[in-house]
Amino acid sequence: MKTKIILLFFPVLLVMSCNGGINEIIEKDDIIGQWKLTGVRTMYNSDYQNVIIEDYSNSNIIYDFRVNNKLTVTGYIADDLSEGEHFYEYTKMIFDPLSLPGPNLRIDNNELVFCEIKDNEMTVGIDDHITNVDENGRVVRKWKTFIKLN
């Protein structure tokens, strides 16, 4: 009898523990600060053998994420954010099968991208189930890598 009662209340506890909703804001402390762009990896048509790696470690392109959801970009590379202020959201998607796993980043209400921060290194990229197609009909995936300055 006790086992049946416990099994009945387990789903209720599970639902109550997910009270935060689909979008739950996670701690921004990880992303707050200045990040230097060190590289961009580009892959076309899921060709993992031919990834184009561009080194930006000497270009001094800085992304400054602030507490008020403002991002200031200094320095510029083609096909990237323009210099100046931008709006960003740093979120964690929960219980949504269409969302990206783990922390996500959205800049200027553009598409949501995967964002991983570990040991003062950040990787921002387009996850495998999001497709971007260039003017030649190729599927494009890009990942940017950063190091934290402060």
N, C-alpha and C positions, 0 to 999 in steps of 0.2 A: 504494500500500500504506500509506504513512504517513497519507494522508488517511482511510483506513478505520479505522486505529487511533485517530486523533484523534476521529473521529466516534463510535467505540465508547465512548471514555472520557469524552466530554463529558457524557452523561446521568449518569454516576457522579459526576463533579465537581459537577454541579448538585444532585444529591441530598445529597451530603456537605456542600455549603455551606448547606443548609437544615436543619442538624442541630438547630436550636433548637426544633423542634416547631411545633405550630399556634399556641399562645400563647407569645409571647416578651415578656418584661417589657422595656419601653423605659426610657430614662433618665427619672427622675422630676424631674430638676432643672427642667424646663420648668414643671411644674404646682405645685411646692412654693412655698408662700408665701401671702400674703393677696390675695384677688381680690374686687373690689367689683362687685356686680351692677349693670349699667347699663341693661339693657333685656330685654324678653321679646317675641319675635315669635310670633304664633299664626296658623296658617292652617287653614281647614276645607275638606275635600273637594277638595284640590289646587287651590283657587281662588287663584292667584298674584296676581290683581288686587285681592283684598280681604284683605290681611294686616293683622292687628290688632297695632299696636306700642304697648307699654306702657313708659314711661320710668321707670326706678328710680334714675336717677343721683343724686337727692337723698334716697334712702331709707336709705342707709348699711347695706345688707345685705352682709355680709362672709362669704366662704367661705375658711377658713384650712386649706389642704392641708398636712399634715405628713408627714415622712419615714416615719413608722411606719404609714402607711395610715389615719391618723385625719384626719377632716375635722370642723372645728368651724364651725358656722353661727351667726352673730349677726344679729339682725334677722329679720323674717318677712314673707312675702307669702302670700296664700291659694293653695292648690293647689301648695305648694312644700314643701321640706324644713322640718321643725320646727327650732327653735333647739336647739343642743346638739351632742353628738358623734355622728358617723356613721363608718362604715367605707367606704373607697373602693378601687377598683382602677383603675390607669391602664395600659392594655395596648395592644399592637399585634398585630393578628390577621394571620397569614401563611398563604397558600395555603389558605384556607377560603372557598369561594364563597358560603357563607351568612353570612359575617361582614361587618361594616362596613369600609369602606376606611380606612386610616390609623389614627391613635391613637383609642382608645376609652376611655370612662369608665363605670364602674359604681359606683353608690352604694347602700350597704345591700343588696347582692345583688339590686337591682332590674334592670330591663332595661339592656342595653348601649346607650350612646348615642355618637354621633360627637363627637369633641372636637378642635378645631383651635386651636393656639396660634401666634400670629404677632405679632411686634413688641409684646409685652406686652399683647396683646388675646387673649381666649379666647372661642370660640364653642362652646357645647355644645348639641347638638340631636338630634332623632330623624331618622334618615336616611329617604330616600324608600321603601325597601322594608320598613320596619317600620310597621305600622298600629296606631294607637290609635283606638278608637271611643268617643265620648262617649255619654251617656245618651240623646241624640237620634238616635243612629245615624250621626253625622257622623265622618269620618276627621279626626283632629286631629294636627297637627304643630307642635311648639314648638321654638324656639331661644332660648337665653339668651346674652346677651353680657356679658362681664366685662372690667375693666381690672385690671392687676396693680398692687398698692400697694407691695409690697416683694419 
